[in-house]
Amino acid sequence: MAFKAGDQVSLISGGPTMTVIATSGYERVLCTWHSHSADAFKQENFPPAALRLIPKLEPTAIEEETARFFADIPQ
């Protein structure tokens, strides 16, 4: 799969959501993410075969998910 700058991805094996910032064709994908434990942004190159694309939510899906989240919080 060809990734492009701005795509949200994660490692197939798990881990944080990362943002693609550059690609070198089908060889490497440069990603960035925030490390809560280090309280810093990190970046690393990954082989495309190690990544999966995180589908973008449609605005209505985001609104529904937000409503479900707030409905579960005790008032």
C-alpha positions as CSV (number, residue, x, y, z in Angstrom):
1,M,0.0,0.0,0.0
2,A,1.2,3.5,-0.8
3,F,1.0,5.9,2.1
4,K,1.0,9.7,1.8
5,A,1.8,12.6,4.1
6,G,-1.0,13.2,6.5
7,D,-2.2,9.6,6.7
8,Q,-2.8,8.3,10.1
9,V,-1.2,4.8,10.6
10,S,-0.2,2.4,13.3
11,L,2.1,-0.6,13.5
12,I,0.4,-3.8,12.6
13,S,1.8,-5.2,15.9
14,G,0.2,-2.3,17.9
15,G,1.3,0.9,19.3
16,P,0.3,4.6,19.1
17,T,-1.4,6.4,16.3
18,M,1.2,8.0,14.1
19,T,1.1,10.6,11.3
20,V,3.0,10.0,8.0
21,I,5.2,13.0,7.3
22,A,7.1,11.7,4.3
23,T,7.6,8.6,2.2
24,S,10.4,7.3,0.0
25,G,8.2,5.3,-2.4
26,Y,7.6,1.7,-1.3
27,E,10.8,1.5,0.8
28,R,10.3,3.6,4.0
29,V,7.6,5.7,5.6
30,L,8.7,8.5,8.0
31,C,6.1,8.8,10.9
32,T,5.8,11.1,13.9
33,W,3.9,10.6,17.1
34,H,3.7,11.9,20.7
35,S,5.3,9.8,23.4
36,H,3.5,10.3,26.6
37,S,6.2,8.6,28.7
38,A,8.9,10.9,27.3
39,D,6.6,13.9,26.9
40,A,8.0,14.5,23.5
41,F,7.4,14.0,19.8
42,K,9.2,11.1,18.2
43,Q,9.8,10.2,14.6
44,E,11.0,7.0,12.9
45,N,11.2,5.3,9.5
46,F,9.2,2.1,9.1
47,P,8.8,-0.3,6.2
48,P,5.3,0.0,4.7
49,A,4.6,-3.7,5.3
50,A,4.7,-3.0,9.1
51,L,2.0,-0.3,9.0
52,R,-1.7,-0.3,8.7
53,L,-3.8,2.7,7.6
54,I,-6.3,4.1,10.2
55,P,-9.5,4.9,8.3
56,K,-10.7,8.5,8.6
57,L,-14.0,8.9,10.3
58,E,-16.8,10.8,8.6
59,P,-17.9,13.9,10.6
60,T,-21.2,12.2,11.5
61,A,-19.4,9.2,12.9
62,I,-17.2,11.5,15.0
63,E,-20.2,13.3,16.4
64,E,-21.9,10.0,17.3
65,E,-18.8,8.7,19.0
66,T,-18.4,12.0,21.0
67,A,-22.1,11.7,22.0
68,R,-21.6,8.1,23.2
69,F,-18.4,9.1,25.1
70,F,-20.2,12.0,27.0
71,A,-23.3,9.9,27.6
72,D,-21.1,7.4,29.6
73,I,-19.7,10.1,32.0
74,P,-21.7,10.4,35.3
75,Q,-23.1,13.9,35.7
